[in-house]
Amino acid sequence: MSVEDFRALYEQHVGRVVAGNMKGALADMVKENIPQVFDGVDTPREAAQGFEIKDVRAEGNRMVGETVYDMGDRSIGLRSIWEWHDGRWLAAALENFPAGSEAHA
């Protein structure tokens, strides 16, 4: 998959997160990694008030998307690492990065 094609997939995923569609967002994740993928990671638990996609890139055989979500009372910098599973790209890991910084932290 090209980075451009992944960007389209990632934008759909971010749209689900922003809308508060957590069931849809979870469907984009490696099921075997849930719930431990969330351990120690600050993630949106409800609809976001805004967002900014900071970066979408390939890293070896993985794809990475980085977005800052505006939750009203705070901002969340969230990096998702995507892997090829069962014939499709799925988010396999999550990490936070400082929301006020550039991505690639």
Gaussian input, Z-matrix of N, CA and C with variables (Angstrom, degrees):
# hf/3-21g

backbone

0 1
 N
 C     1     B1
 C     2     B2     1     A1
 N     3     B3     2     A2     1     D1
 C     4     B4     3     A3     2     D2
 C     5     B5     4     A4     3     D3
 N     6     B6     5     A5     4     D4
 C     7     B7     6     A6     5     D5
 C     8     B8     7     A7     6     D6
 N     9     B9     8     A8     7     D7
 C    10    B10     9     A9     8     D8
 C    11    B11    10    A10     9     D9
 N    12    B12    11    A11    10    D10
 C    13    B13    12    A12    11    D11
 C    14    B14    13    A13    12    D12
 N    15    B15    14    A14    13    D13
 C    16    B16    15    A15    14    D14
 C    17    B17    16    A16    15    D15
 N    18    B18    17    A17    16    D16
 C    19    B19    18    A18    17    D17
 C    20    B20    19    A19    18    D18
 N    21    B21    20    A20    19    D19
 C    22    B22    21    A21    20    D20
 C    23    B23    22    A22    21    D21
 N    24    B24    23    A23    22    D22
 C    25    B25    24    A24    23    D23
 C    26    B26    25    A25    24    D24
 N    27    B27    26    A26    25    D25
 C    28    B28    27    A27    26    D26
 C    29    B29    28    A28    27    D27
 N    30    B30    29    A29    28    D28
 C    31    B31    30    A30    29    D29
 C    32    B32    31    A31    30    D30
 N    33    B33    32    A32    31    D31
 C    34    B34    33    A33    32    D32
 C    35    B35    34    A34    33    D33
 N    36    B36    35    A35    34    D34
 C    37    B37    36    A36    35    D35
 C    38    B38    37    A37    36    D36
 N    39    B39    38    A38    37    D37
 C    40    B40    39    A39    38    D38
 C    41    B41    40    A40    39    D39
 N    42    B42    41    A41    40    D40
 C    43    B43    42    A42    41    D41
 C    44    B44    43    A43    42    D42
 N    45    B45    44    A44    43    D43
 C    46    B46    45    A45    44    D44
 C    47    B47    46    A46    45    D45
 N    48    B48    47    A47    46    D46
 C    49    B49    48    A48    47    D47
 C    50    B50    49    A49    48    D48
 N    51    B51    50    A50    49    D49
 C    52    B52    51    A51    50    D50
 C    53    B53    52    A52    51    D51
 N    54    B54    53    A53    52    D52
 C    55    B55    54    A54    53    D53
 C    56    B56    55    A55    54    D54
 N    57    B57    56    A56    55    D55
 C    58    B58    57    A57    56    D56
 C    59    B59    58    A58    57    D57
 N    60    B60    59    A59    58    D58
 C    61    B61    60    A60    59    D59
 C    62    B62    61    A61    60    D60
 N    63    B63    62    A62    61    D61
 C    64    B64    63    A63    62    D62
 C    65    B65    64    A64    63    D63
 N    66    B66    65    A65    64    D64
 C    67    B67    66    A66    65    D65
 C    68    B68    67    A67    66    D66
 N    69    B69    68    A68    67    D67
 C    70    B70    69    A69    68    D68
 C    71    B71    70    A70    69    D69
 N    72    B72    71    A71    70    D70
 C    73    B73    72    A72    71    D71
 C    74    B74    73    A73    72    D72
 N    75    B75    74    A74    73    D73
 C    76    B76    75    A75    74    D74
 C    77    B77    76    A76    75    D75
 N    78    B78    77    A77    76    D76
 C    79    B79    78    A78    77    D77
 C    80    B80    79    A79    78    D78
 N    81    B81    80    A80    79    D79
 C    82    B82    81    A81    80    D80
 C    83    B83    82    A82    81    D81
 N    84    B84    83    A83    82    D82
 C    85    B85    84    A84    83    D83
 C    86    B86    85    A85    84    D84
 N    87    B87    86    A86    85    D85
 C    88    B88    87    A87    86    D86
 C    89    B89    88    A88    87    D87
 N    90    B90    89    A89    88    D88
 C    91    B91    90    A90    89    D89
 C    92    B92    91    A91    90    D90
 N    93    B93    92    A92    91    D91
 C    94    B94    93    A93    92    D92
 C    95    B95    94    A94    93    D93
 N    96    B96    95    A95    94    D94
 C    97    B97    96    A96    95    D95
 C    98    B98    97    A97    96    D96
 N    99    B99    98    A98    97    D97
 C   100   B100    99    A99    98    D98
 C   101   B101   100   A100    99    D99
 N   102   B102   101   A101   100   D100
 C   103   B103   102   A102   101   D101
 C   104   B104   103   A103   102   D102
 N   105   B105   104   A104   103   D103
 C   106   B106   105   A105   104   D104
 C   107   B107   106   A106   105   D105
 N   108   B108   107   A107   106   D106
 C   109   B109   108   A108   107   D107
 C   110   B110   109   A109   108   D108
 N   111   B111   110   A110   109   D109
 C   112   B112   111   A111   110   D110
 C   113   B113   112   A112   111   D111
 N   114   B114   113   A113   112   D112
 C   115   B115   114   A114   113   D113
 C   116   B116   115   A115   114   D114
 N   117   B117   116   A116   115   D115
 C   118   B118   117   A117   116   D116
 C   119   B119   118   A118   117   D117
 N   120   B120   119   A119   118   D118
 C   121   B121   120   A120   119   D119
 C   122   B122   121   A121   120   D120
 N   123   B123   122   A122   121   D121
 C   124   B124   123   A123   122   D122
 C   125   B125   124   A124   123   D123
 N   126   B126   125   A125   124   D124
 C   127   B127   126   A126   125   D125
 C   128   B128   127   A127   126   D126
 N   129   B129   128   A128   127   D127
 C   130   B130   129   A129   128   D128
 C   131   B131   130   A130   129   D129
 N   132   B132   131   A131   130   D130
 C   133   B133   132   A132   131   D131
 C   134   B134   133   A133   132   D132
 N   135   B135   134   A134   133   D133
 C   136   B136   135   A135   134   D134
 C   137   B137   136   A136   135   D135
 N   138   B138   137   A137   136   D136
 C   139   B139   138   A138   137   D137
 C   140   B140   139   A139   138   D138
 N   141   B141   140   A140   139   D139
 C   142   B142   141   A141   140   D140
 C   143   B143   142   A142   141   D141
 N   144   B144   143   A143   142   D142
 C   145   B145   144   A144   143   D143
 C   146   B146   145   A145   144   D144
 N   147   B147   146   A146   145   D145
 C   148   B148   147   A147   146   D146
 C   149   B149   148   A148   147   D147
 N   150   B150   149   A149   148   D148
 C   151   B151   150   A150   149   D149
 C   152   B152   151   A151   150   D150
 N   153   B153   152   A152   151   D151
 C   154   B154   153   A153   152   D152
 C   155   B155   154   A154   153   D153
 N   156   B156   155   A155   154   D154
 C   157   B157   156   A156   155   D155
 C   158   B158   157   A157   156   D156
 N   159   B159   158   A158   157   D157
 C   160   B160   159   A159   158   D158
 C   161   B161   160   A160   159   D159
 N   162   B162   161   A161   160   D160
 C   163   B163   162   A162   161   D161
 C   164   B164   163   A163   162   D162
 N   165   B165   164   A164   163   D163
 C   166   B166   165   A165   164   D164
 C   167   B167   166   A166   165   D165
 N   168   B168   167   A167   166   D166
 C   169   B169   168   A168   167   D167
 C   170   B170   169   A169   168   D168
 N   171   B171   170   A170   169   D169
 C   172   B172   171   A171   170   D170
 C   173   B173   172   A172   171   D171
 N   174   B174   173   A173   172   D172
 C   175   B175   174   A174   173   D173
 C   176   B176   175   A175   174   D174
 N   177   B177   176   A176   175   D175
 C   178   B178   177   A177   176   D176
 C   179   B179   178   A178   177   D177
 N   180   B180   179   A179   178   D178
 C   181   B181   180   A180   179   D179
 C   182   B182   181   A181   180   D180
 N   183   B183   182   A182   181   D181
 C   184   B184   183   A183   182   D182
 C   185   B185   184   A184   183   D183
 N   186   B186   185   A185   184   D184
 C   187   B187   186   A186   185   D185
 C   188   B188   187   A187   186   D186
 N   189   B189   188   A188   187   D187
 C   190   B190   189   A189   188   D188
 C   191   B191   190   A190   189   D189
 N   192   B192   191   A191   190   D190
 C   193   B193   192   A192   191   D191
 C   194   B194   193   A193   192   D192
 N   195   B195   194   A194   193   D193
 C   196   B196   195   A195   194   D194
 C   197   B197   196   A196   195   D195
 N   198   B198   197   A197   196   D196
 C   199   B199   198   A198   197   D197
 C   200   B200   199   A199   198   D198
 N   201   B201   200   A200   199   D199
 C   202   B202   201   A201   200   D200
 C   203   B203   202   A202   201   D201
 N   204   B204   203   A203   202   D202
 C   205   B205   204   A204   203   D203
 C   206   B206   205   A205   204   D204
 N   207   B207   206   A206   205   D205
 C   208   B208   207   A207   206   D206
 C   209   B209   208   A208   207   D207
 N   210   B210   209   A209   208   D208
 C   211   B211   210   A210   209   D209
 C   212   B212   211   A211   210   D210
 N   213   B213   212   A212   211   D211
 C   214   B214   213   A213   212   D212
 C   215   B215   214   A214   213   D213
 N   216   B216   215   A215   214   D214
 C   217   B217   216   A216   215   D215
 C   218   B218   217   A217   216   D216
 N   219   B219   218   A218   217   D217
 C   220   B220   219   A219   218   D218
 C   221   B221   220   A220   219   D219
 N   222   B222   221   A221   220   D220
 C   223   B223   222   A222   221   D221
 C   224   B224   223   A223   222   D222
 N   225   B225   224   A224   223   D223
 C   226   B226   225   A225   224   D224
 C   227   B227   226   A226   225   D225
 N   228   B228   227   A227   226   D226
 C   229   B229   228   A228   227   D227
 C   230   B230   229   A229   228   D228
 N   231   B231   230   A230   229   D229
 C   232   B232   231   A231   230   D230
 C   233   B233   232   A232   231   D231
 N   234   B234   233   A233   232   D232
 C   235   B235   234   A234   233   D233
 C   236   B236   235   A235   234   D234
 N   237   B237   236   A236   235   D235
 C   238   B238   237   A237   236   D236
 C   239   B239   238   A238   237   D237
 N   240   B240   239   A239   238   D238
 C   241   B241   240   A240   239   D239
 C   242   B242   241   A241   240   D240
 N   243   B243   242   A242   241   D241
 C   244   B244   243   A243   242   D242
 C   245   B245   244   A244   243   D243
 N   246   B246   245   A245   244   D244
 C   247   B247   246   A246   245   D245
 C   248   B248   247   A247   246   D246
 N   249   B249   248   A248   247   D247
 C   250   B250   249   A249   248   D248
 C   251   B251   250   A250   249   D249
 N   252   B252   251   A251   250   D250
 C   253   B253   252   A252   251   D251
 C   254   B254   253   A253   252   D252
 N   255   B255   254   A254   253   D253
 C   256   B256   255   A255   254   D254
 C   257   B257   256   A256   255   D255
 N   258   B258   257   A257   256   D256
 C   259   B259   258   A258   257   D257
 C   260   B260   259   A259   258   D258
 N   261   B261   260   A260   259   D259
 C   262   B262   261   A261   260   D260
 C   263   B263   262   A262   261   D261
 N   264   B264   263   A263   262   D262
 C   265   B265   264   A264   263   D263
 C   266   B266   265   A265   264   D264
 N   267   B267   266   A266   265   D265
 C   268   B268   267   A267   266   D266
 C   269   B269   268   A268   267   D267
 N   270   B270   269   A269   268   D268
 C   271   B271   270   A270   269   D269
 C   272   B272   271   A271   270   D270
 N   273   B273   272   A272   271   D271
 C   274   B274   273   A273   272   D272
 C   275   B275   274   A274   273   D273
 N   276   B276   275   A275   274   D274
 C   277   B277   276   A276   275   D275
 C   278   B278   277   A277   276   D276
 N   279   B279   278   A278   277   D277
 C   280   B280   279   A279   278   D278
 C   281   B281   280   A280   279   D279
 N   282   B282   281   A281   280   D280
 C   283   B283   282   A282   281   D281
 C   284   B284   283   A283   282   D282
 N   285   B285   284   A284   283   D283
 C   286   B286   285   A285   284   D284
 C   287   B287   286   A286   285   D285
 N   288   B288   287   A287   286   D286
 C   289   B289   288   A288   287   D287
 C   290   B290   289   A289   288   D288
 N   291   B291   290   A290   289   D289
 C   292   B292   291   A291   290   D290
 C   293   B293   292   A292   291   D291
 N   294   B294   293   A293   292   D292
 C   295   B295   294   A294   293   D293
 C   296   B296   295   A295   294   D294
 N   297   B297   296   A296   295   D295
 C   298   B298   297   A297   296   D296
 C   299   B299   298   A298   297   D297
 N   300   B300   299   A299   298   D298
 C   301   B301   300   A300   299   D299
 C   302   B302   301   A301   300   D300
 N   303   B303   302   A302   301   D301
 C   304   B304   303   A303   302   D302
 C   305   B305   304   A304   303   D303
 N   306   B306   305   A305   304   D304
 C   307   B307   306   A306   305   D305
 C   308   B308   307   A307   306   D306
 N   309   B309   308   A308   307   D307
 C   310   B310   309   A309   308   D308
 C   311   B311   310   A310   309   D309
 N   312   B312   311   A311   310   D310
 C   313   B313   312   A312   311   D311
 C   314   B314   313   A313   312   D312

   B1=1.4474
   B2=1.5285
   B3=1.2945
   B4=1.4615
   B5=1.5303
   B6=1.3115
   B7=1.4595
   B8=1.5272
   B9=1.3367
   B10=1.4619
   B11=1.5273
   B12=1.3344
   B13=1.4636
   B14=1.5246
   B15=1.3314
   B16=1.4596
   B17=1.5202
   B18=1.3317
   B19=1.4667
   B20=1.5270
   B21=1.3223
   B22=1.4676
   B23=1.5303
   B24=1.3196
   B25=1.4636
   B26=1.5246
   B27=1.3142
   B28=1.4614
   B29=1.5321
   B30=1.3222
   B31=1.4666
   B32=1.5212
   B33=1.3312
   B34=1.4670
   B35=1.5241
   B36=1.3310
   B37=1.4635
   B38=1.5304
   B39=1.3212
   B40=1.4623
   B41=1.5266
   B42=1.3190
   B43=1.4607
   B44=1.5173
   B45=1.3310
   B46=1.4644
   B47=1.5315
   B48=1.3341
   B49=1.4681
   B50=1.5256
   B51=1.3249
   B52=1.4631
   B53=1.5241
   B54=1.3265
   B55=1.4654
   B56=1.5244
   B57=1.3269
   B58=1.4591
   B59=1.5114
   B60=1.3325
   B61=1.4652
   B62=1.5272
   B63=1.3267
   B64=1.4653
   B65=1.5253
   B66=1.3241
   B67=1.4684
   B68=1.5300
   B69=1.3208
   B70=1.4600
   B71=1.5143
   B72=1.3472
   B73=1.4644
   B74=1.5242
   B75=1.3268
   B76=1.4701
   B77=1.5206
   B78=1.3297
   B79=1.4676
   B80=1.5276
   B81=1.3293
   B82=1.4673
   B83=1.5257
   B84=1.3287
   B85=1.4674
   B86=1.5189
   B87=1.3339
   B88=1.4618
   B89=1.5276
   B90=1.3334
   B91=1.4636
   B92=1.5265
   B93=1.3330
   B94=1.4601
   B95=1.5284
   B96=1.3249
   B97=1.4662
   B98=1.5266
   B99=1.3395
   B100=1.4634
   B101=1.5259
   B102=1.3080
   B103=1.4701
   B104=1.5296
   B105=1.3453
   B106=1.4673
   B107=1.5198
   B108=1.3340
   B109=1.4646
   B110=1.5344
   B111=1.3328
   B112=1.4656
   B113=1.5299
   B114=1.3327
   B115=1.4642
   B116=1.5225
   B117=1.3338
   B118=1.4549
   B119=1.5109
   B120=1.3346
   B121=1.4671
   B122=1.5257
   B123=1.3266
   B124=1.4603
   B125=1.5237
   B126=1.3328
   B127=1.4642
   B128=1.5207
   B129=1.3306
   B130=1.4616
   B131=1.5271
   B132=1.3165
   B133=1.4673
   B134=1.5245
   B135=1.3233
   B136=1.4629
   B137=1.5199
   B138=1.3255
   B139=1.4674
   B140=1.5289
   B141=1.3138
   B142=1.4664
   B143=1.5226
   B144=1.3243
   B145=1.4618
   B146=1.5215
   B147=1.3075
   B148=1.4580
   B149=1.5140
   B150=1.3227
   B151=1.4609
   B152=1.5194
   B153=1.3278
   B154=1.4603
   B155=1.5217
   B156=1.3250
   B157=1.4605
   B158=1.5195
   B159=1.3361
   B160=1.4607
   B161=1.5212
   B162=1.3561
   B163=1.4586
   B164=1.5192
   B165=1.3057
   B166=1.4683
   B167=1.5210
   B168=1.3467
   B169=1.4666
   B170=1.5236
   B171=1.3163
   B172=1.4642
   B173=1.5201
   B174=1.3308
   B175=1.4680
   B176=1.5152
   B177=1.3200
   B178=1.4600
   B179=1.5150
   B180=1.3295
   B181=1.4652
   B182=1.5267
   B183=1.3165
   B184=1.4619
   B185=1.5206
   B186=1.3200
   B187=1.4562
   B188=1.5256
   B189=1.3227
   B190=1.4571
   B191=1.5192
   B192=1.3337
   B193=1.4538
   B194=1.5161
   B195=1.3311
   B196=1.4581
   B197=1.5186
   B198=1.3272
   B199=1.4594
   B200=1.5190
   B201=1.3340
   B202=1.4591
   B203=1.5230
   B204=1.3334
   B205=1.4615
   B206=1.5242
   B207=1.3427
   B208=1.4617
   B209=1.5223
   B210=1.3285
   B211=1.4594
   B212=1.5278
   B213=1.3238
   B214=1.4564
   B215=1.5158
   B216=1.3240
   B217=1.4655
   B218=1.5235
   B219=1.3254
   B220=1.4622
   B221=1.5245
   B222=1.3125
   B223=1.4598
   B224=1.5184
   B225=1.3272
   B226=1.4603
   B227=1.5198
   B228=1.3196
   B229=1.4618
   B230=1.5197
   B231=1.3266
   B232=1.4634
   B233=1.5246
   B234=1.3153
   B235=1.4642
   B236=1.5239
   B237=1.3152
   B238=1.4649
   B239=1.5234
   B240=1.3242
   B241=1.4611
   B242=1.5202
   B243=1.3152
   B244=1.4607
   B245=1.5224
   B246=1.3361
   B247=1.4611
   B248=1.5263
   B249=1.3210
   B250=1.4630
   B251=1.5276
   B252=1.3342
   B253=1.4678
   B254=1.5192
   B255=1.3126
   B256=1.4685
   B257=1.5229
   B258=1.3388
   B259=1.4550
   B260=1.5111
   B261=1.3348
   B262=1.4722
   B263=1.5211
   B264=1.3221
   B265=1.4570
   B266=1.5172
   B267=1.3384
   B268=1.4582
   B269=1.5248
   B270=1.3223
   B271=1.4606
   B272=1.5197
   B273=1.3275
   B274=1.4635
   B275=1.5231
   B276=1.3361
   B277=1.4609
   B278=1.5225
   B279=1.3304
   B280=1.4616
   B281=1.5183
   B282=1.3312
   B283=1.4659
   B284=1.5172
   B285=1.3160
   B286=1.4556
   B287=1.5187
   B288=1.3279
   B289=1.4604
   B290=1.5183
   B291=1.3322
   B292=1.4627
   B293=1.5316
   B294=1.3266
   B295=1.4693
   B296=1.5173
   B297=1.3153
   B298=1.4557
   B299=1.5095
   B300=1.3225
   B301=1.4617
   B302=1.5138
   B303=1.3070
   B304=1.4515
   B305=1.5172
   B306=1.2940
   B307=1.4593
   B308=1.5257
   B309=1.3029
   B310=1.4734
   B311=1.5212
   B312=1.3224
   B313=1.4776
   B314=1.5062
   A1=108.13
   A2=116.01
   A3=120.25
   A4=109.41
   A5=116.05
   A6=120.51
   A7=109.82
   A8=117.19
   A9=120.48
   A10=110.85
   A11=117.01
   A12=120.17
   A13=110.80
   A14=116.61
   A15=119.61
   A16=110.42
   A17=117.54
   A18=120.34
   A19=110.38
   A20=117.92
   A21=120.81
   A22=110.31
   A23=117.47
   A24=121.69
   A25=110.54
   A26=116.51
   A27=121.64
   A28=110.79
   A29=118.01
   A30=121.00
   A31=111.08
   A32=117.99
   A33=120.86
   A34=110.16
   A35=116.39
   A36=121.01
   A37=110.66
   A38=117.26
   A39=121.45
   A40=109.93
   A41=117.68
   A42=121.11
   A43=112.25
   A44=116.88
   A45=120.20
   A46=110.56
   A47=116.70
   A48=120.26
   A49=109.91
   A50=117.54
   A51=122.03
   A52=110.86
   A53=117.16
   A54=121.47
   A55=112.62
   A56=117.12
   A57=119.96
   A58=113.29
   A59=117.18
   A60=122.47
   A61=108.36
   A62=115.38
   A63=119.73
   A64=111.80
   A65=117.94
   A66=120.05
   A67=109.77
   A68=116.83
   A69=121.10
   A70=112.02
   A71=116.59
   A72=120.23
   A73=110.51
   A74=117.49
   A75=120.90
   A76=111.50
   A77=117.42
   A78=120.92
   A79=111.47
   A80=117.04
   A81=122.14
   A82=112.24
   A83=117.07
   A84=120.57
   A85=111.25
   A86=115.80
   A87=121.63
   A88=107.33
   A89=116.37
   A90=120.87
   A91=112.76
   A92=117.36
   A93=121.07
   A94=112.40
   A95=117.51
   A96=121.48
   A97=113.02
   A98=116.75
   A99=121.66
   A100=107.17
   A101=122.62
   A102=128.35
   A103=114.87
   A104=118.53
   A105=119.74
   A106=113.44
   A107=118.51
   A108=121.10
   A109=111.06
   A110=116.67
   A111=121.16
   A112=113.21
   A113=118.39
   A114=121.60
   A115=111.07
   A116=115.87
   A117=121.44
   A118=115.32
   A119=117.36
   A120=121.33
   A121=109.00
   A122=116.75
   A123=122.47
   A124=107.75
   A125=116.54
   A126=121.62
   A127=109.80
   A128=118.46
   A129=120.09
   A130=110.15
   A131=116.46
   A132=122.25
   A133=111.35
   A134=115.31
   A135=122.33
   A136=107.78
   A137=116.22
   A138=120.55
   A139=110.28
   A140=115.92
   A141=121.92
   A142=109.63
   A143=115.94
   A144=120.71
   A145=111.74
   A146=116.38
   A147=120.78
   A148=109.57
   A149=115.55
   A150=120.24
   A151=109.65
   A152=114.70
   A153=121.27
   A154=107.84
   A155=116.13
   A156=120.04
   A157=106.93
   A158=115.91
   A159=121.85
   A160=112.47
   A161=116.35
   A162=118.52
   A163=110.01
   A164=114.72
   A165=123.50
   A166=105.20
   A167=116.11
   A168=118.41
   A169=110.88
   A170=114.34
   A171=121.67
   A172=107.61
   A173=115.61
   A174=122.50
   A175=106.74
   A176=116.08
   A177=119.83
   A178=109.99
   A179=116.75
   A180=120.48
   A181=112.09
   A182=116.95
   A183=122.60
   A184=109.87
   A185=115.21
   A186=122.09
   A187=107.09
   A188=115.93
   A189=120.79
   A190=108.83
   A191=115.67
   A192=121.86
   A193=109.27
   A194=116.81
   A195=121.83
   A196=109.20
   A197=115.16
   A198=121.55
   A199=109.73
   A200=116.38
   A201=122.14
   A202=106.97
   A203=115.30
   A204=122.76
   A205=109.00
   A206=116.91
   A207=123.16
   A208=107.52
   A209=115.90
   A210=120.82
   A211=111.90
   A212=117.19
   A213=120.76
   A214=111.49
   A215=116.84
   A216=121.14
   A217=112.71
   A218=116.89
   A219=121.15
   A220=109.03
   A221=115.46
   A222=121.27
   A223=108.13
   A224=115.96
   A225=122.21
   A226=108.89
   A227=116.51
   A228=121.61
   A229=107.89
   A230=116.63
   A231=120.15
   A232=110.84
   A233=114.71
   A234=123.01
   A235=107.54
   A236=117.09
   A237=120.41
   A238=108.90
   A239=114.14
   A240=122.31
   A241=106.97
   A242=115.65
   A243=122.43
   A244=110.59
   A245=114.84
   A246=122.07
   A247=109.36
   A248=115.44
   A249=122.58
   A250=108.33
   A251=117.31
   A252=123.31
   A253=109.14
   A254=116.19
   A255=121.50
   A256=112.66
   A257=116.47
   A258=120.79
   A259=115.97
   A260=117.55
   A261=119.35
   A262=110.32
   A263=115.60
   A264=121.74
   A265=109.30
   A266=116.36
   A267=122.54
   A268=109.49
   A269=115.65
   A270=120.57
   A271=108.66
   A272=116.29
   A273=121.74
   A274=112.65
   A275=117.36
   A276=120.81
   A277=109.52
   A278=115.14
   A279=122.51
   A280=109.10
   A281=115.43
   A282=122.19
   A283=107.71
   A284=116.14
   A285=119.97
   A286=109.85
   A287=115.15
   A288=121.80
   A289=106.41
   A290=118.75
   A291=120.66
   A292=110.80
   A293=116.37
   A294=121.20
   A295=112.50
   A296=117.82
   A297=120.78
   A298=113.81
   A299=116.97
   A300=120.42
   A301=110.40
   A302=114.23
   A303=118.61
   A304=107.76
   A305=117.27
   A306=121.66
   A307=109.48
   A308=118.12
   A309=125.59
   A310=111.31
   A311=118.32
   A312=120.23
   A313=111.48
   D1=135.46
   D2=176.81
   D3=-75.39
   D4=161.09
   D5=176.84
   D6=-60.97
   D7=-36.82
   D8=179.52
   D9=-64.21
   D10=-41.89
   D11=177.59
   D12=-66.05
   D13=-40.17
   D14=177.51
   D15=-63.94
   D16=-38.95
   D17=178.80
   D18=-55.66
   D19=-42.87
   D20=179.74
   D21=-62.15
   D22=-43.90
   D23=177.49
   D24=-63.59
   D25=-45.41
   D26=-179.01
   D27=-63.92
   D28=-40.81
   D29=177.88
   D30=-61.20
   D31=-37.71
   D32=175.80
   D33=-63.24
   D34=-44.45
   D35=178.92
   D36=-60.95
   D37=-48.39
   D38=179.01
   D39=-59.33
   D40=-39.39
   D41=177.50
   D42=-59.31
   D43=-39.42
   D44=177.11
   D45=-65.64
   D46=-42.44
   D47=178.91
   D48=-62.66
   D49=-48.15
   D50=-178.30
   D51=-59.95
   D52=-38.30
   D53=-179.35
   D54=-75.82
   D55=-8.64
   D56=-177.02
   D57=82.02
   D58=14.59
   D59=179.02
   D60=-84.01
   D61=75.40
   D62=-175.74
   D63=-68.84
   D64=-31.77
   D65=176.54
   D66=-61.59
   D67=-44.54
   D68=177.84
   D69=-65.83
   D70=-40.24
   D71=178.90
   D72=-64.80
   D73=-40.88
   D74=178.90
   D75=-65.33
   D76=-30.47
   D77=178.72
   D78=-65.89
   D79=-18.44
   D80=177.88
   D81=-87.67
   D82=6.20
   D83=-174.61
   D84=-112.73
   D85=155.11
   D86=175.29
   D87=-66.31
   D88=114.14
   D89=-174.52
   D90=-57.19
   D91=-37.95
   D92=-178.72
   D93=-65.15
   D94=-18.44
   D95=-178.01
   D96=-92.59
   D97=-5.10
   D98=179.21
   D99=-93.35
   D100=133.10
   D101=8.79
   D102=-95.83
   D103=-6.40
   D104=-172.13
   D105=-60.79
   D106=-21.73
   D107=178.87
   D108=-61.53
   D109=-22.65
   D110=-178.37
   D111=-90.77
   D112=-9.39
   D113=-177.35
   D114=-58.15
   D115=121.10
   D116=176.95
   D117=72.48
   D118=11.40
   D119=-177.89
   D120=-115.55
   D121=129.46
   D122=176.12
   D123=-83.40
   D124=119.52
   D125=-179.06
   D126=-130.64
   D127=155.90
   D128=173.82
   D129=-61.29
   D130=135.01
   D131=177.53
   D132=-110.95
   D133=-1.93
   D134=-179.77
   D135=-152.53
   D136=178.48
   D137=-179.30
   D138=-58.34
   D139=140.48
   D140=178.26
   D141=-90.00
   D142=155.19
   D143=177.09
   D144=-85.16
   D145=-16.80
   D146=179.43
   D147=-175.84
   D148=175.03
   D149=-179.43
   D150=-161.87
   D151=160.51
   D152=171.60
   D153=-143.53
   D154=117.91
   D155=174.04
   D156=-74.00
   D157=120.64
   D158=-176.45
   D159=-90.01
   D160=-36.52
   D161=-175.92
   D162=-163.40
   D163=147.19
   D164=171.75
   D165=-137.94
   D166=126.20
   D167=-175.37
   D168=-155.70
   D169=164.54
   D170=171.99
   D171=-96.87
   D172=141.10
   D173=172.92
   D174=-132.90
   D175=96.05
   D176=-176.26
   D177=64.12
   D178=-125.47
   D179=-179.93
   D180=-95.64
   D181=17.64
   D182=177.45
   D183=-117.98
   D184=161.38
   D185=171.29
   D186=-116.32
   D187=148.75
   D188=-178.09
   D189=-131.77
   D190=134.34
   D191=173.92
   D192=-124.05
   D193=138.83
   D194=-179.65
   D195=-129.67
   D196=126.34
   D197=-177.44
   D198=-137.74
   D199=144.09
   D200=169.60
   D201=-104.25
   D202=124.03
   D203=178.75
   D204=-102.50
   D205=130.82
   D206=175.52
   D207=-91.11
   D208=110.72
   D209=-177.76
   D210=-98.55
   D211=9.76
   D212=-179.37
   D213=89.39
   D214=-63.33
   D215=-179.50
   D216=-89.17
   D217=-12.52
   D218=-179.90
   D219=-163.58
   D220=165.38
   D221=173.62
   D222=-112.84
   D223=144.25
   D224=179.98
   D225=-120.44
   D226=118.78
   D227=171.67
   D228=-89.58
   D229=116.14
   D230=-174.65
   D231=-127.30
   D232=124.54
   D233=177.16
   D234=-105.85
   D235=129.41
   D236=174.41
   D237=-117.42
   D238=134.60
   D239=-179.28
   D240=-107.16
   D241=121.66
   D242=-173.24
   D243=-107.87
   D244=141.14
   D245=178.67
   D246=-130.66
   D247=158.36
   D248=177.79
   D249=-80.80
   D250=117.24
   D251=179.92
   D252=-136.06
   D253=128.75
   D254=173.52
   D255=50.16
   D256=41.92
   D257=174.72
   D258=81.88
   D259=12.97
   D260=177.34
   D261=-153.61
   D262=159.77
   D263=176.65
   D264=-80.90
   D265=130.16
   D266=178.78
   D267=-135.76
   D268=148.15
   D269=176.11
   D270=-71.80
   D271=124.17
   D272=-176.23
   D273=-108.75
   D274=-20.49
   D275=-178.22
   D276=-151.61
   D277=152.38
   D278=178.17
   D279=-129.15
   D280=145.06
   D281=176.15
   D282=-145.10
   D283=149.48
   D284=172.00
   D285=-92.40
   D286=153.13
   D287=168.36
   D288=-135.46
   D289=155.58
   D290=-178.24
   D291=-57.87
   D292=122.33
   D293=-174.56
   D294=-63.80
   D295=-26.22
   D296=-179.07
   D297=-86.73
   D298=2.92
   D299=-176.86
   D300=-110.01
   D301=170.12
   D302=169.68
   D303=-70.75
   D304=155.36
   D305=178.66
   D306=-69.24
   D307=-168.86
   D308=-176.16
   D309=69.64
   D310=21.57
   D311=-177.51
   D312=-68.04

